[in-house]
């Protein structure tokens, strides 16, 4: 399979798996059914995919917040923060 990005570049799909990444709060989040695409220099998280996994997502005051749909917003955690006009890429995947 191949993935076509917004700039019309084409990248090969290498596989599916899971990733665990560290949040600003020092907590970790595990995402499954993640697509590995060779050639990408930065990691991307799909808001659509988070919603499909039962998460709510909000962009508030330069932060991306997410929390389980069945939980109140007070349970939200910061997924990413905006730096210099963009939400920093997911470089800390492990």
C-alpha positions as CSV (number, residue, x, y, z in Angstrom):
1,X,0.0,0.0,0.0
2,X,1.0,3.6,-0.5
3,X,0.0,6.8,1.3
4,X,-0.3,10.1,-0.6
5,X,0.3,13.2,1.5
6,X,-1.0,16.7,1.1
7,X,2.0,17.7,-1.0
8,X,1.3,14.8,-3.4
9,X,4.4,12.9,-2.2
10,X,3.9,9.1,-2.1
11,X,5.2,6.9,0.8
12,X,5.1,3.2,1.2
13,X,3.1,1.7,4.1
14,X,5.4,-0.6,5.9
15,X,3.1,-2.1,8.5
16,X,0.7,-1.7,11.5
17,X,1.5,-1.8,15.2
18,X,1.3,0.2,18.4
19,X,3.2,3.1,19.9
20,X,3.6,4.5,23.3
21,X,4.4,8.2,23.7
22,X,5.1,10.4,26.6
23,X,2.9,13.4,27.4
24,X,4.0,16.7,28.8
25,X,2.5,15.6,32.1
26,X,5.0,12.6,32.2
27,X,2.2,10.2,31.7
28,X,2.2,7.8,28.7
29,X,-0.5,7.0,26.1
30,X,-0.7,3.8,24.1
31,X,-2.2,3.9,20.6
32,X,-2.8,0.7,18.7
33,X,-3.5,0.1,15.0
34,X,-0.8,2.7,14.1
35,X,0.4,2.8,10.5
36,X,4.1,2.9,9.9
37,X,5.0,4.8,6.8
38,X,8.6,4.8,5.6
39,X,10.0,8.2,4.5
40,X,8.1,10.4,7.0
41,X,10.4,12.6,9.0
42,X,7.8,13.4,11.7
43,X,5.2,11.4,13.4
44,X,1.5,12.4,12.9
45,X,-1.5,11.7,15.0
46,X,-4.9,11.7,13.3
47,X,-7.7,13.5,15.2
48,X,-10.1,11.4,13.3
49,X,-8.4,8.2,14.6
50,X,-8.4,9.4,18.2
51,X,-12.2,10.1,17.9
52,X,-12.7,6.7,16.4
53,X,-10.9,5.2,19.5
54,X,-13.4,6.9,21.8
55,X,-11.4,10.0,22.7
56,X,-12.6,13.6,22.7
57,X,-10.2,16.3,21.3
58,X,-10.1,20.0,21.9
59,X,-7.7,22.8,20.9
60,X,-7.6,25.3,23.7
61,X,-5.1,28.1,24.4
62,X,-2.3,26.6,22.3
63,X,-2.7,23.0,23.6
64,X,-4.3,19.9,22.2
65,X,-6.3,18.2,25.0
66,X,-7.8,14.8,24.8
67,X,-9.8,12.6,27.2
68,X,-12.1,9.5,27.0
69,X,-15.6,10.2,25.7
70,X,-17.2,8.8,28.8
71,X,-15.1,11.0,31.1
72,X,-15.6,14.7,32.0
73,X,-13.2,17.3,30.5
74,X,-11.5,17.7,33.9
75,X,-9.8,14.3,33.1
76,X,-8.3,15.7,29.9
77,X,-4.5,15.6,29.4
78,X,-2.3,17.7,27.1
79,X,-1.4,15.7,24.1
80,X,0.7,18.5,22.4
81,X,1.5,22.2,22.7
82,X,1.7,24.8,20.0
83,X,5.2,26.2,19.4
84,X,5.9,28.9,16.9
85,X,2.6,28.6,15.2
86,X,2.4,24.8,14.9
87,X,1.6,21.9,17.2
88,X,5.0,20.3,17.8
89,X,5.5,17.0,16.0
90,X,5.3,13.6,17.8
91,X,9.1,13.0,18.0
92,X,9.0,11.2,21.4
93,X,7.4,8.0,20.2
94,X,9.1,4.9,21.6
